[in-house]
Amino acid sequence: MKHLITKQLVRVAAACVVFTGCSEPGKSPVPSKSSLSSDVKTAPAAAAPTAEAPAPAAEPAPVAVAEADSGTSGAATAADPAPAPQDMTAEKPPAEDPAVTQLINDCGGAKIIKAAPTETIFSENMKAIGFTAPPQFGVTAHLGASLSISATPSKTTEEVKVDVKSLDGFFALFGVGEAKDEAAKNSGTMTYTSVAFNALPQLGDHNPDWRGIACSVLASTGLDSHMGKNTTTVTFDPPLPTSVQPAAAQSRIETEIGDKKVFSNIKASIVKTNHPLLKNLTSVTGTVTITKVSPKVTVKEDNGTVHNISAESAYLMTFDFKSPAITNALGMIPSVTLYLKNSTRTMVANTADTSAVGGAKVTFLAP
């Protein structure tokens, strides 16, 4: 029952997402609210007195005479001296720049901008709509899958678990063990080394494909994949686009991506691997294409239940590194579609398609 399930059923994008701030394209990044001084306006300090125009001397502070309380001797007492004149030469604290604040809000970073590098800023468990693997030797496997996502500003870890619900076919009884082995091969973890949001605008300084991207596309400099017995570690130069950012405002996404965005000449360097398809390779160059597609789709579950997904926008991401098989071996899904609800800045569904390598087309639903 070889290839009942192909390696790595899903790579969710990013509602799993990682961010610590952002800036407008072409401007310096905004690391955090505490370091916005380089991007915000500062109120001018008052001019200090000069030698040519000496400041007038302060008049002596008057001595106040307190009225005697009843029962006292009635003697006058001197009050505390009046406070010294305010130093008008002191610099005022920087004013908040409305443009910077608006950009942070558009990028969905208002609440996460202060997160520590190892602080969990996102976690979620997703369930797949029931699906079947391509029939093998007359046996059809009915499968289920779950995806757990945990993200910090520095990395995103995704854990995939595939399970066999049932088998159909004349030889089904003899295929249970093999089906479970195949499910185990397609279960595992993927850890992405994330490019922080405050560094995204700088990518365009070195690569024209990233020019104009402030926060609508998430990026990764590395991927560590452990699926079944296969382990692969790769690095990306320039960084790999991993997802459209669901937390970004729709206007920001449309401005930066439009109907189509292509990222080409991405070098995936293989640091280590035991995958047989990669044993003679040291690097592979590939392309990632993001295309706007219909946000409405109907998915039929393996038990006949129909799911109508109606999002507000949707984007198809295709990953092409030499071939679908090599792409998958590197740890990437050849085709992923993200369904977004822009009004709440969330992802409602994610479809991972490995049919190009003999696998299944699996749709995960957000809770």
C-alpha positions in Angstrom: 0.0 0.0 0.0 2.9 2.2 -0.8 2.1 5.9 -1.2 -1.3 5.5 0.5 -0.5 8.8 2.0 2.3 11.1 0.8 4.8 12.8 3.0 3.6 15.9 4.9 -0.1 16.4 4.3 -0.1 20.0 5.3 1.8 23.1 5.9 -0.5 25.7 7.4 0.2 29.2 6.8 -0.1 31.5 8.9 -2.6 32.1 10.9 0.2 30.8 12.6 2.1 33.8 12.4 4.8 35.7 13.9 5.3 39.3 14.2 7.0 42.0 16.3 6.1 45.2 14.3 6.4 46.5 10.8 7.1 49.6 8.8 6.1 51.1 5.5 7.9 49.9 2.4 11.2 51.7 1.9 11.3 53.1 5.5 13.2 51.9 8.5 11.5 49.0 10.3 9.6 49.5 13.5 11.0 47.1 16.1 8.7 48.0 18.9 6.8 50.8 20.5 9.7 51.5 22.8 12.0 52.1 19.9 9.8 54.2 17.6 11.9 57.3 18.2 13.6 57.0 14.9 10.3 56.9 13.0 8.2 59.4 15.0 8.2 63.2 15.2 9.8 64.9 18.2 8.4 68.1 19.7 11.0 70.9 19.3 12.7 72.0 22.5 12.3 75.6 23.6 15.3 77.8 22.8 17.8 78.2 25.6 19.0 81.7 26.7 22.1 82.9 24.9 25.0 85.2 26.0 23.7 87.9 23.6 20.3 87.8 25.1 20.6 86.8 28.8 17.6 85.4 30.5 16.0 87.7 33.0 16.8 86.8 36.6 14.1 85.0 38.5 12.4 87.2 41.1 12.9 86.1 44.7 10.1 83.7 45.8 7.7 85.6 48.0 7.4 84.4 51.6 3.8 83.5 52.4 2.5 84.2 55.9 0.3 81.5 57.2 -2.7 82.5 59.2 -2.4 81.3 62.7 -4.7 78.5 63.8 -6.9 79.1 66.7 -5.2 78.2 69.9 -1.7 79.2 68.7 0.3 82.2 69.7 -0.7 83.9 66.4 2.9 84.3 65.2 3.4 84.3 61.5 5.3 81.3 60.0 7.1 81.2 56.6 5.7 78.8 54.0 8.0 76.5 52.0 9.7 78.3 49.1 7.9 78.3 45.8 9.0 75.7 43.2 11.9 76.7 40.9 11.0 77.9 37.4 10.5 75.0 34.9 13.5 74.2 32.8 12.2 74.9 29.3 15.4 73.7 27.6 14.6 70.0 28.5 13.6 67.9 25.5 10.0 66.8 25.5 9.1 63.1 25.0 8.6 62.1 21.4 5.0 62.4 20.1 3.2 59.3 18.7 3.3 59.4 14.9 -0.3 58.5 13.7 1.1 57.1 10.4 3.3 54.6 12.3 0.4 53.6 14.6 -1.9 53.1 11.7 0.7 50.9 9.9 1.1 48.7 13.0 -2.6 48.3 13.2 -2.9 47.5 9.5 -0.2 44.8 10.0 -2.0 43.3 12.9 0.9 43.9 15.3 -0.7 46.1 17.9 -1.0 43.4 20.6 2.1 41.3 19.7 4.6 44.0 19.1 5.9 43.8 22.7 6.2 40.0 22.7 9.5 38.5 23.9 11.4 36.3 21.3 10.4 33.1 23.0 6.9 34.1 24.1 4.1 32.1 22.6 2.0 34.5 20.6 -0.2 32.1 18.8 -1.4 28.5 19.2 -4.3 26.6 17.6 -5.5 23.1 16.8 -7.1 22.5 13.5 -9.0 19.4 12.2 -9.1 18.1 8.7 -12.3 17.4 6.8 -12.4 13.6 6.4 -10.7 12.5 3.3 -9.5 9.4 1.4 -6.1 8.4 0.1 -5.8 7.3 -3.5 -6.9 3.6 -3.8 -4.1 1.1 -3.8 -4.6 -2.5 -4.9 -8.4 -2.0 -4.6 -8.2 -0.7 -1.0 -9.4 2.8 -0.1 -8.2 4.3 3.2 -10.5 6.8 5.0 -8.3 9.1 6.9 -8.4 11.9 9.5 -5.7 14.5 10.4 -5.0 17.2 13.0 -2.7 20.1 12.9 -1.3 21.8 16.0 0.4 25.2 15.6 2.5 27.1 18.1 4.3 30.3 17.2 6.8 32.7 18.8 8.3 35.8 17.2 11.3 33.7 16.2 9.8 30.4 15.0 6.7 28.5 14.2 6.2 24.8 14.9 3.5 22.7 13.3 2.7 19.2 14.3 0.7 16.9 12.0 -1.0 13.7 13.1 -2.6 11.4 10.5 -4.8 8.5 11.6 -6.6 5.7 9.7 -10.4 5.7 10.4 -11.3 2.7 8.2 -10.5 0.8 5.0 -12.7 -0.3 2.2 -12.1 -3.0 -0.4 -11.7 -6.8 -0.8 -8.2 -6.8 0.7 -9.0 -4.2 3.4 -8.3 -6.6 6.2 -4.8 -7.2 5.0 -4.0 -3.6 4.5 -4.6 -2.2 8.0 -1.0 -2.6 9.2 0.4 -1.0 6.1 -2.1 1.8 6.2 -1.1 2.6 9.7 2.6 2.6 8.8 1.9 5.1 6.0 0.0 7.3 8.4 2.9 7.3 10.7 5.3 8.3 7.9 3.2 11.3 7.2 3.0 12.5 10.8 5.6 14.7 12.3 6.7 18.2 13.0 7.9 21.2 10.9 9.7 24.1 12.4 10.2 27.4 10.5 12.8 30.0 11.4 10.8 33.1 11.0 11.8 36.5 9.7 10.5 39.0 12.2 8.0 41.5 10.9 10.3 44.4 11.7 12.8 43.0 9.2 10.4 42.3 6.3 10.7 45.8 4.7 14.5 45.3 4.6 14.2 42.3 2.4 13.3 44.5 -0.5 16.7 46.3 -0.2 18.4 43.1 -1.3 15.8 41.4 -3.5 13.4 43.1 -5.8 10.7 40.5 -5.4 10.3 41.5 -1.7 10.2 45.2 -2.5 7.0 46.8 -1.3 6.2 44.0 1.2 5.7 45.5 4.6 3.7 42.7 6.3 1.3 40.9 4.0 3.6 37.9 3.4 5.4 35.9 6.1 8.9 34.6 5.4 11.2 32.0 6.7 15.0 31.6 6.5 15.0 27.9 7.4 12.9 24.8 7.8 13.5 21.7 10.0 11.2 18.9 8.9 10.8 15.6 10.8 8.1 13.5 9.0 8.1 9.8 9.9 11.7 8.6 9.5 12.7 11.4 7.1 14.6 14.3 8.6 15.6 17.3 6.5 17.0 20.7 7.4 17.2 23.5 4.7 18.0 27.2 4.7 16.6 29.7 2.2 18.2 32.7 0.5 16.4 34.9 -0.1 13.8 33.9 2.6 11.0 31.7 1.6 7.4 33.2 1.5 5.5 30.9 3.7 2.1 32.4 4.0 -0.2 35.3 3.3 -0.6 37.1 6.7 -4.2 36.7 7.8 -3.9 39.3 10.5 -3.0 42.0 8.0 -5.8 44.4 6.8 -7.4 43.5 3.5 -6.3 46.8 2.0 -2.7 46.1 3.0 -2.8 42.6 1.4 -4.3 43.9 -1.8 -1.8 46.7 -2.1 1.2 44.5 -1.5 0.2 41.3 -3.4 -2.5 42.4 -5.8 -3.8 39.6 -8.0 -0.5 37.9 -8.3 3.0 38.0 -6.7 6.0 35.9 -7.8 9.1 35.3 -5.7 11.8 33.7 -7.9 15.4 32.4 -7.6 15.0 31.2 -4.0 18.0 29.0 -3.1 17.2 26.1 -0.8 20.4 24.8 0.7 20.3 21.3 2.2 22.0 21.4 5.5 21.3 17.7 6.4 18.9 15.1 5.2 18.3 11.3 5.0 15.6 11.6 2.4 16.4 9.3 -0.6 15.3 11.9 -3.1 17.7 14.5 -1.8 20.8 12.4 -1.1 22.7 13.6 -4.2 21.6 17.3 -3.9 23.2 20.2 -2.0 20.8 22.9 -3.1 17.8 23.5 -5.2 16.5 26.8 -6.7 12.8 27.4 -6.8 9.9 29.8 -7.1 6.9 30.6 -5.0 3.8 32.2 -6.7 0.8 33.7 -4.8 -2.4 34.1 -6.8 -5.7 35.5 -5.7 -8.5 33.0 -6.2 -12.2 32.6 -5.5 -13.0 32.6 -1.7 -15.8 30.2 -2.1 -15.4 26.4 -2.4 -17.3 23.3 -1.7 -15.6 20.3 -0.1 -17.2 16.9 0.2 -16.2 14.8 3.1 -15.5 11.1 2.7 -18.8 10.2 4.4 -20.7 12.4 1.9 -21.1 15.5 4.1 -20.8 18.7 2.1 -18.9 21.7 3.5 -19.4 25.1 1.9 -16.5 27.4 2.7 -17.4 31.0 2.1 -14.4 33.3 2.9 -13.9 36.9 2.1 -10.7 36.4 0.2 -8.5 33.5 -0.8 -4.9 33.0 -2.1 -3.3 30.0 -3.8 0.4 29.5 -3.0 2.4 27.2 -5.3 5.9 26.0 -4.4 8.0 24.8 -7.2 11.5 23.5 -6.5 12.7 21.5 -9.4 9.7 19.1 -9.2 6.7 18.4 -7.0 8.5 15.4 -5.5 11.6 17.4 -4.6 9.5 20.2 -3.3 7.7 17.8 -1.0 10.9 16.1 0.1 12.3 19.5 1.1 9.4 19.9 3.5 7.0 22.1 1.4 3.5 21.3 0.1 3.4 21.9 -3.7 0.0 23.7 -3.5 -1.7 25.5 -0.5 -4.8 27.6 -0.6 -5.6 30.0 2.3 -9.2 31.2 2.9 -9.3 34.4 4.9 -12.0 36.3 6.8 -10.6 39.8 6.4 -13.2 41.5 8.6 -11.9 39.5 11.6 -8.4 39.1 10.3 -8.5 35.3 10.6 -8.0 32.2 8.5 -11.1 30.1 8.2 -9.7 27.2 6.1 -6.5 25.9 4.6 -6.3 23.4 1.7 -3.1 21.4 1.2 -2.8 19.6 -2.1 -0.3 16.8 -2.5 -2.1 15.1 -5.4 0.8 16.0 -7.7 3.0 13.5 -5.8 0.3 10.8 -5.4 -1.2 12.2 -2.2 -4.5 13.7 -1.2 -6.1 17.1 -1.2 -6.9 17.9 2.4 -8.8 20.8 3.8 -8.3 21.9 7.4 -10.9 24.0 9.2 -10.3 26.6 11.9 -12.3 26.0 15.2 
